[in-house]
Amino acid sequence: MEAKFGSQISLHFRTNSFPLRKLYGFPLTTFSGTSLNHLRLKATNTLKGDDQESIRKFKKLPTSEWTHYFHSFVVDVSEMDALRNEIDALKPKVKNTIMSSQGIDSTKKRILMIYMLVSLGLAHHFEEEIYETLRDGFGKIEEMMEDEDDLCTVSIIFWAFRRYGHYISSDVFRRFKGSNGNFKESLTGYAKGMLSLYEAAHLGTTKDYILQEALSFTSSHLESLAACGTCPPHLSVHIQNVLSVPQHWNMEILVPVEYIPFYEQEKDHDEILLKFAKLSFKLLQLQYIQDLKIVTKWYKELEFASKLPPYFRDNIVVNYFYVLAVIYTPQHSYERIMLTQYFTCLAILDDTFDRYASLPEAISLANSLERWAPNDAMDKQPDYLKIVLNFILKTFEVFQKELEPEGRSYTVKATIEEVTNQTLLCNYD
């Protein structure tokens, strides 16, 4: 591959690497013929030898204190085991609350409980029960909604079905409109109902015009409710938090951070459910710290600080929190660790191409990645570039070995194929 000074090297991808999807009842869909995504990579000048090193310009980036902090953090494994035992003891009691009763009214209660489980960060404990409840309730939607005139109940039922991929018409909210075609003003004093409608409105499509109206209606009135002082203080704080970041747009793990303290101050809260939520969240916190100890240990053992010039971002902990936004459940610790390592590979590559490598170095690295092996020119390249290439190849090799016994090595192979088959091209525009 040859390129001129000022060229931009682009890495082409057709799909996301290690694809992860929240199913929620939606089928996986493949879109053929979609346009490629381009990752533009910028290289520096083409000077060689000592002159190149002396004029190489880059901003030296400091090491992160978080890497050392989590690497040295002590996790009490016995505390985690004790929490798991308490959770296992409470789980049947909560499950019995969700699934015990039958009938239309009980189906409504079970669906309302789904909202509570999601808000308290407990949905991952009861995935089968949630899917069973929604599957059974889906055939009873018309019967459930026929005479239901409570705004909170209708909104949560709508929210639950839409969130988990079941279609329910937004026409269910027409019952809350007056003869003038607007939402009834009498609803504005019903804080929890307005909150539920506000959350439900975020699950609308572009053709759910009534939900667009609902969003505008609830936003303005909820702001007034939070400011006027007529709501209990904890409810006002909750309203402000939801207006700032609706649950649908929030990280799932951050929702219970705010909702658990709110629920604890509700007079009708369930003590068992509250205790279960606190225990579960505490266990998640310890699991995340344990994950971070593993990834920071892996990162420190790479010794980038001593082997590479300080041009790269020391953001292994940041990468972990990016992954946490997608996969927060405790049983997916291994996936979080692997994806954190993967995104660290991408970050090192990006910084190498964009912040430090000369054009000949970038081309040699690009060719080597295309071959998935060092090219002929790599032997003549600086040591730092060989270290970067070896790091990428070795990391993927470990991925392959670790996933192969589980029959999941195809995800690694597919990612490598994206790099090798979709070639690294030079653009001269």
N, C-alpha and C positions, 0 to 999 in steps of 0.2 A: 504494500500500500504506500503510495506516495502522496504528499500533500505540500502545499505551499504555505508560506508564512501568512498567518491570519485566518487559516482554515479553522473550521469548527468540526469536531468529531461528534457524531451523533450515535447513540446506542438505541436501537429500535426494539420495541417490545410490542407484542400483540396482546399479551395478557399480563395480569398482575402476577408477580412471583408469590409462591405459597398462597394461593387464593383462599380467603376465608370469608364465609358468608353467614349472616344470621338468617336462618331458614324461615322461622315464623310462619310456616305453612306455604311460602311461595316456592314454586318450582324453580330449579336452576335453569337458566336460559343462556344459550350461546348465540351470539350475534356474529354471523359470518360477514366477511367483507367490510368490517369496520376499519376505519383509518388507523394507522399506526400512531402510537404515542412516541414522541421524540424527546430524549434526554440530551440536551446540548451540553457538550463538554468543551471548555476553553483551555487552550494550552498557551504557554508563554513563548518567548522568542526562540530562534533557532541557533543561537550561538553555542559554541562547543567548548569543552575543556574547562580550565580554570576561569576563563573569562565568563563563562556561563554561570558558574557558581558564585562569582563575585558580584555580578549584577542582578542575580535572581532576586526579585522583589516579592515579598509576601509578608503579611502581618503575622507576627508570632502570637500564637494563641496559648493562653495559660492552661494548665491542667485543672481539672475540676476537683473541688474538695469533696463532692458527693461520692466520687469513686472510692476514695479512702474511707469515708464515713460508713458506707454500707458494707465495705469489705471487712471492716473491723467490728461491725455490729454483732453482738452476741445474741443468738436466738435460743430461747429455752425450749427445746424439743418436748420436754415433759409437759410444759404449759400447753403446747399445741395438742398433745395427746389428751390432756384433761379436757380441753375445749371440745374436741371431737366426741369424747364420751358423753359430755353434757348435751351436745347437739343431738347425738343419736338417741338419747333418752327422751328428749323433748319432741323430736320429729314426729313420732306416731300420734302424739296428742294434737299437734297442729294439723296433721293429715286428717285425723278424725273430724276436726272442726270443718275442714274443707269438703269432705266427701260423705259425711254421715247421712244427711237428709236428702229427701227426694221431692219431686213436684216442681211446679212452675216457680213458686215463691222461693223454694230452696235453690233452684237453678240460678235465679237472680242473685241470691246471697253468695253463692259460690263464685259467680262472675265478679261481683263486687270485691270478693276476697282476693281475686287475681290482682286487681289494682293495688291492694294493700301489700301483697307479697312482692310485687315488682318494686313498689316504692320503698319497702323496707330492705330490699336487696336479698330477698329469700326465694325468688322465682326459680333459681337453679336447683333448689332442693326438691321442687315439686313439678318438674317438667311434665311427667306423665299425667299427673292429676290435672294440670292446667289444660293440656291438650284434650284429655277425656272430657273435661267440663265444657270446653268450647265446642268440641265435636257434637256432644249431646245437645248443647244449647242452640247450635246453629239451626237445627231443624225446628226449633221452637221460637224463633225470633219474633214472628208475627204474633204468636200467642202471648209472649212475654211483653211485647210493646203495646198490645191492643189498648189497654186502659191505663197504661203507666203515664203519669203526669208529673212525676218528680224529676226535675232537671238533672240532679246529681246522678240518679239511677240510670236514666236514659243515656247521659253523657258517658258514664263509665262503661256501660254495656257496649256502646258504640266504640269507645276507645279500645276495649279489650279485644273485640273481634277484629277491628282494623289492625291493631298492633301485631296480632298473630296471624295475619294473612287471610282472614275470612272477610268476604265482602258483605257489607251492610250499608244500605242506602242512607245518605245524609238527609233524606226526606223525613226521617224520624224526628227531626228538630222543628218541622213546620208547625207542630202542635204548640210550640212556644212563641209563635208569632201572633200579633193582633190583627184586627181587620184592616189596619193601615199597611200591612205587609212588613212591619218592623218587629223586632223582638220586643216582647212585652216589658214595659218599664217596671212592672211589679217584680221581675226577676232580679233586679239590680241589688236588692237588699239581701239576697240569698248568697252569701259569700262562698260557701262550699259548692253550691250548684254552679255558680259563675266560674269558679276555679276548674271544675270538672269540664264544663263546656269549653273553656279556654284550652285545656289540655287536649280535648277531643278535636278541636278545630285545627290542630297542627297535624292531624292525620288525614287531611283532605287532599283531594286531587285538584288539578287545575279546573276541572268542571264542577267541583263541589262549591258552587257560588254561595250557597247558604252558609258554608263553613267560613268563607272569607268574610261574610257579614258578621258571623258569630265572633270571629277573631277581633274584628274592629270594635264590636259591641262590648265584649268582655274586657278587652285591654283597657279602654278608657274608664269603665266603671270599677274595675278592680283597683286601678291606681287611686281612684277616689276613696274606695273602701279602706285601702291600706293607710291613706293619709288622714282620713277624717277622725280616727280614734274610736269609732264605734265598735270595731272588732277587738277581740282579746289580743293582747300584745303578741303572743306566739303565732296567732293566725295572721296578723299584719306582717310579721317577719316572713312567714311562709309565702304569703301573696307576693311580697317584694322579690323573694328569691325565684319564684316561678316566673314572674314577669321578666326577670333578668335572664334566666335560662330555663325555658320550658323543658319538662321531663323528656320529651321526644328528641330534643337536640342535645341533651346533657349526656356525659359519660355515665354509663349504667352504674358504675361503682361509686360515683359521686352523688347519685340520687339519695341513697340512704344516709349519707353524711348529714344532709339537711333534714331529711324526713324523720329519722329516728328521734331526734330531740323534739321535733314538732309533735309527733305521735305520742311521745311520753307525756306531754302537757295536755293532751286531749282527755277530758273527763271520762269518756267511755272506752278508753284504750284497754286492750286485752293484755293482762300481765304476762301470760305465757308467751304470746306472740312477741311482745316487746323484749322479753328476756332472750327468746330465740334469736331475734334480730341482732341484739347486742353481742351475743356469743358468736354468731356467724360472722359478723363484721370484724370482731377481734381476731378470729381465726384467719380471715382473709388478710388482715394487716400483717400478721406474723408470716403467712405464706408468701406475701410479696417481699418482705424483708429477706426471707430465706432465698427466694428467687434472685434477689439483687446480690446477695452474698455470692451466689454461684456465678452470675455473669460478671461481677466485678473481679472475682478471683481469676476467671478465664481471661479477662481483659488485661489484668496486671501481669499475668504470666506471658502475655505477648510482648511485653517490654517495649511498646511503641515509644515511650518517652525517651528511652536511651538509643533506640535503633533508627528512629525517623526524625527528620527535622521537625520543628514545632509548627508545621503548617496545617495540621489536621485538628478537627474539633474533638475534644475529649468529652464526648457526650453519651457514654454508654448508659448512664442512668436516665438521661432524657429519652434515649431510644426505647428503654424499657417502658417508660410511661406512655409513649406513643402506642406501644403494643397493648398496654393495659387498657387503653381506650377501646380496643376491639375485643380482647379476650380477658375477662376479669374473673371467671369462675375458677375455684380452687383446683378442680381436677385437670385443668389445662396448663399446669405449671410448666411442663416440658415444652409445650408449644410456645409459651411466652418467652422462655429462655432461648429457644432456637430462633424465633423471629427477631429477638433483640440482637442476637449475633449476626443474623442476616442483614438487618438494617445498619449495623456497624460496618459490615463489608461495603455496603452501598455508600455510606458516608465517607469512608476512607478512599474509595475509588473516586467519588465526586471531588473531594478536596485535592486528591493527587492530580487529576486532570485539570481542575479549574483553578487551583491556587498555586501549584508548584511546578508541575512537569513542563519541560520544554517541549516543543512540538515533536522533535524526533523521539523523545522519551514517550510522549503520549501515543504516538503512532506505534511504537514497539509494544507498549502495553496493550493497546487496542488489538493489534494483530495476535498477540499472545492469548488474549481473552477469546478471540475468535477461534483460534486453534485449540483452546483450553489446554495449552502447554506453552512453554517458553519458545519464542521464535528465534531465528538465527541471530538477530540483532540484540537480543536480550543480554547475551554474555558481555557485550560491550557497554551496557548501561550501568548507571550508578547503583551502588548496593541498595539504596533505599527503594528503588523501583523493583528490584528482585525480591525484596522483603515483602512489598505490597502484593506482587503477583503470587508469591508463595503462600501468603496469608489467605488470599482468596481461594486458591486451589485446595489448600489443606482444609480450610473450613468447610467447603462443600464436600470434600472427601469424608470428613467426619459426619456431616449430615447424612450422606449416603449410607455409611456403615450403621449409624444408629437407627435409621428408619427402615432399613432393609428387612430386619427380622419381623417388623410389624406389617410388612407389605405396603409401606407408604413411600418407598424410595422413588416412586414415579414422580412425586412432587419435585424432588431435587433434579431428576433427569429432565423434567419439563422445563425447569428454570434454566438449567445449563444449555438446553437446546435453544432457548430464546436468545441466549448470548452468542452461541456458536452459529446457529443457522441464519439468524437475522442480521448477520455481519455488522461490523462497525464501519460506517461509511464516512467519508469526508465530504462536506458541503463546501462549495466554492463560491456561494452567493454572498 
